[in-house]
Amino acid sequence: MQLGVGLRGLREAAGKTIEQVSQDLSALLGPGFSPTKLSRLETGKRPANQRDVRDLCLYYKATPEVLDRLVEMAKASRQQNRWQGLTEAYAEYMALESIAAGVRAYESMLVPGLLQIPEYSQAVAVGNAFEQTAVSEGEGADLEVKANVRIARQKRLRARPPLSLHAIVDENVVRRRIGGPEVMSRQLRHLHEISRLRNVTLQVVPISRGAYPGIESAGFSILDFTPGTHTQEYVCFLEGIVGVVWAEREAERLRIVRVFKYMERLALPEAESRELLESVLQEL
């Protein structure tokens, strides 16, 4: 999809219609660039090969830097189980989340980002810092940007139509006192409140369940799409400490969905999950 946006931007900057590009390239290179194909490339509904992207970039007189970047995107779009660094991965994730109809998320240690209050998010960021000192001016500005992005994402939970969210968390998530008792109390009350939205399902896997499939994961998300908005029905995003894996092989995607469905049966029902939140709040 990112590649499609880049190709469309080059075409529009060149002042060309899809039909004009198709005619010109057919005259230069022979058949192979029909208007339908070009349209599907620009909307991300067709995988692109590197040669086609190179030919299009040369036709549009793209800079060498843009050509190299888009060709690399074409290469990456055909890989399976892609690894990405955190910065690039989260940018892609947020772009996909913005057009997703629903999110299924599992977290073993942290409240899912769509459900975090600002104080909790900041406590997580500070706790992740190697230097346990005051946040520097630059880091503070970065935290503010990230907080604003998260708030914008969370608004979709109350938008029309709303984003559907099914979050499953381990009991560790609700018992770990991130930010201290006061912050954690506000976070748990927020979870209790937002879990009552019709489009939000929150379940807790109790510690008494012991080990279960997926517990070793740092967390994963399944983004579900309305037919026609993406080339796949859903995509899977698995987090790591230095990067992210996009599970794109069909076998791995199906396994992740099966694991989530198993967790759904293993976790407490919604009402009992809220009762657990209330119990932990009383302890705080």
C-alpha positions in Angstrom: 0.0 0.0 0.0 2.9 2.4 0.8 4.4 1.5 -2.5 1.1 2.3 -4.3 0.9 5.7 -2.6 4.5 6.4 -3.8 3.7 5.4 -7.4 0.5 7.4 -7.5 2.4 10.4 -6.1 4.9 10.2 -8.9 2.2 9.9 -11.6 0.3 12.9 -10.2 3.5 15.0 -10.0 4.1 14.1 -13.6 0.6 15.3 -14.5 -0.3 12.0 -16.1 -3.5 10.0 -16.1 -3.4 6.2 -15.7 -4.6 5.9 -19.3 -1.8 8.1 -20.6 0.8 6.1 -18.7 -0.5 2.9 -20.0 -0.4 4.2 -23.6 3.1 5.6 -23.3 4.6 2.5 -21.7 2.9 0.2 -24.1 4.5 2.1 -26.9 7.9 2.1 -25.2 8.0 -1.4 -23.7 5.2 -3.3 -25.2 2.1 -4.7 -23.5 2.2 -5.2 -19.7 1.0 -1.9 -18.2 -2.7 -2.0 -18.7 -4.8 0.7 -16.9 -6.3 -2.0 -14.7 -2.8 -3.2 -13.7 -1.6 0.3 -13.0 -4.7 1.1 -10.9 -4.3 -2.1 -8.8 -0.6 -1.3 -8.2 -1.5 2.2 -7.0 -4.2 0.9 -4.6 -2.0 -1.9 -3.2 -4.3 -4.5 -4.5 -1.6 -6.2 -6.7 1.9 -7.1 -5.7 4.5 -5.3 -7.7 7.7 -6.8 -9.2 10.9 -4.8 -9.0 11.3 -4.4 -12.8 7.8 -2.8 -13.2 8.5 -0.4 -10.4 11.9 0.5 -11.9 10.3 1.1 -15.3 7.7 3.3 -13.8 10.2 5.3 -11.8 12.3 5.9 -14.9 9.3 6.9 -16.9 8.3 9.4 -14.2 11.9 10.6 -14.0 12.1 9.9 -10.3 15.2 10.7 -8.4 17.7 7.9 -7.8 16.8 8.0 -4.1 13.1 7.6 -4.7 13.7 4.9 -7.3 15.8 2.8 -4.9 13.3 3.3 -2.1 10.3 2.2 -4.2 12.2 -0.8 -5.7 13.1 -1.9 -2.1 9.4 -1.6 -1.2 8.5 -3.8 -4.2 11.1 -6.4 -3.0 9.8 -6.3 0.6 6.1 -6.6 -0.5 6.9 -10.0 -2.0 8.8 -11.3 1.1 7.0 -13.4 3.7 7.3 -13.0 7.4 9.1 -9.6 7.1 11.2 -8.2 9.9 11.2 -4.4 10.4 12.9 -2.1 12.8 10.5 -0.6 15.4 10.3 2.9 13.9 9.3 1.7 10.4 7.1 -1.1 11.8 5.0 1.2 14.0 4.6 3.7 11.2 3.3 0.9 8.9 1.2 -0.5 11.7 -0.6 2.8 12.4 -1.2 3.3 8.7 -2.9 -0.1 8.5 -4.8 0.4 11.8 -6.3 3.6 10.4 -8.1 1.6 7.7 -8.7 -1.5 9.7 -12.3 -2.5 10.8 -11.1 -4.3 13.8 -8.1 -5.2 16.0 -7.5 -8.4 18.0 -4.7 -7.9 20.4 -2.9 -9.9 23.0 -0.5 -8.6 25.7 1.3 -10.5 28.3 2.8 -7.6 30.3 1.4 -4.2 29.2 -2.0 -2.7 28.6 -2.6 -2.5 24.9 -1.7 0.9 23.4 -5.3 1.6 22.3 -6.4 1.3 26.0 -3.5 3.1 27.7 -4.1 6.4 29.6 -1.4 9.1 29.0 0.2 8.7 32.5 0.5 4.9 32.0 2.1 5.4 28.6 4.6 7.9 30.0 5.5 5.6 32.9 6.1 2.8 30.4 8.4 5.1 28.3 10.4 6.3 31.4 10.6 2.7 32.7 12.1 1.6 29.3 14.8 4.2 29.5 18.3 2.9 30.3 19.0 6.0 32.3 16.5 6.3 35.2 16.9 10.0 35.4 14.7 12.9 34.4 13.5 12.8 30.8 15.6 15.2 28.7 14.0 18.0 26.7 14.3 16.1 23.4 12.9 12.9 24.9 10.1 14.8 26.5 9.1 16.3 23.1 9.2 12.8 21.6 7.0 11.4 24.3 4.5 14.2 23.7 4.3 13.4 20.0 3.8 9.7 20.7 1.1 10.6 23.3 -0.8 12.7 20.7 -0.6 9.9 18.2 -2.0 7.4 20.7 -4.8 9.8 21.6 -5.7 10.1 17.9 -5.7 6.3 17.5 -7.9 5.9 20.6 -10.6 8.2 19.2 -11.5 5.6 16.7 -12.9 3.5 19.5 -15.7 6.1 20.0 -16.0 7.2 16.3 -18.8 6.4 13.9 -18.4 3.7 12.7 -16.2 2.6 15.7 -13.1 0.5 15.5 -13.8 -3.0 16.9 -11.3 -4.1 19.5 -11.0 -7.5 21.2 -8.1 -7.3 23.7 -6.9 -10.3 25.7 -4.4 -9.6 28.5 -2.6 -11.8 31.0 -3.4 -11.1 34.6 0.2 -9.8 34.9 -0.9 -6.8 33.0 -3.5 -5.7 35.6 -1.3 -6.5 38.6 1.9 -4.9 37.5 2.0 -1.4 39.1 3.4 0.6 36.3 3.5 4.3 37.4 2.7 3.4 41.0 -0.6 2.7 42.7 -2.3 6.0 41.7 -1.5 5.8 38.0 -2.4 2.1 38.0 -5.7 2.7 39.7 -6.7 5.3 37.0 -5.6 2.9 34.3 -7.7 0.0 35.7 -10.7 2.3 36.1 -10.3 3.3 32.4 -10.2 -0.3 31.4 -13.3 -1.1 33.4 -15.1 1.8 31.8 -14.1 1.3 28.2 -14.7 -2.4 28.3 -18.4 -1.6 28.5 -18.4 -0.1 25.0 -20.3 -2.3 22.6 -17.3 -2.4 20.2 -14.7 -3.3 22.9 -14.2 -6.8 24.4 -11.7 -7.1 27.2 -10.7 -10.5 28.7 -8.1 -11.4 31.3 -6.3 -14.7 31.4 -5.9 -15.5 35.1 -2.5 -16.5 36.5 -4.2 -19.7 37.7 -4.3 -21.0 34.1 -0.6 -21.6 34.2 1.2 -21.8 30.8 -0.8 -21.6 27.6 -0.1 -21.2 23.9 1.2 -17.7 23.1 2.3 -16.8 26.6 5.9 -16.6 25.4 5.0 -13.8 23.1 5.7 -10.2 24.0 2.4 -9.4 22.3 0.8 -9.5 19.0 -2.0 -7.9 17.0 -4.3 -9.1 14.2 -5.7 -6.3 12.1 -9.0 -7.2 10.3 -10.1 -5.5 7.1 -13.4 -4.9 5.4 -13.3 -6.7 2.0 -11.9 -4.4 -0.7 -9.8 -2.3 1.6 -6.7 -4.5 1.7 -5.2 -7.3 -0.3 -5.7 -9.7 2.7 -8.5 -10.3 5.1 -6.2 -9.7 8.0 -2.5 -9.1 8.9 -0.5 -10.2 11.9 2.0 -8.1 13.8 4.4 -9.6 16.4 6.4 -7.4 18.6 10.0 -7.9 19.7 12.5 -5.9 21.7 14.4 -4.5 18.7 12.0 -5.0 15.9 8.7 -6.5 14.6 7.8 -9.5 12.5 4.9 -9.3 10.0 3.6 -12.8 9.7 2.6 -13.2 6.1 2.9 -16.9 5.4 -0.5 -18.4 5.4 0.5 -21.2 7.8 1.8 -18.8 10.4 -1.1 -16.4 10.1 -3.6 -19.3 10.7 -1.6 -20.4 13.7 -1.7 -16.9 15.2 -5.5 -16.8 14.7 -5.9 -20.2 16.3 -3.8 -19.2 19.3 -6.0 -16.1 19.8 -9.2 -18.2 19.6 -7.7 -20.6 22.2 -6.9 -17.7 24.5 -10.4 -16.4 24.1 -11.8 -19.7 25.4 -9.1 -19.8 28.2 -9.6 -16.2 29.4 -12.3 -15.1 31.8 -15.6 -13.9 30.2 -16.0 -10.1 30.0 -18.1 -9.8 33.2 -15.7 -11.9 35.3 -12.7 -10.0 33.8 -14.3 -6.7 35.1 -14.8 -8.4 38.5 -11.0 -9.1 38.5 -10.3 -5.5 37.7 -12.5 -4.4 40.6 -10.7 -6.8 42.9 -7.2 -5.5 42.0 -8.5 -1.9 42.3 -9.6 -2.7 45.9 -6.1 -4.0 46.6 -4.5 -0.8 45.3 
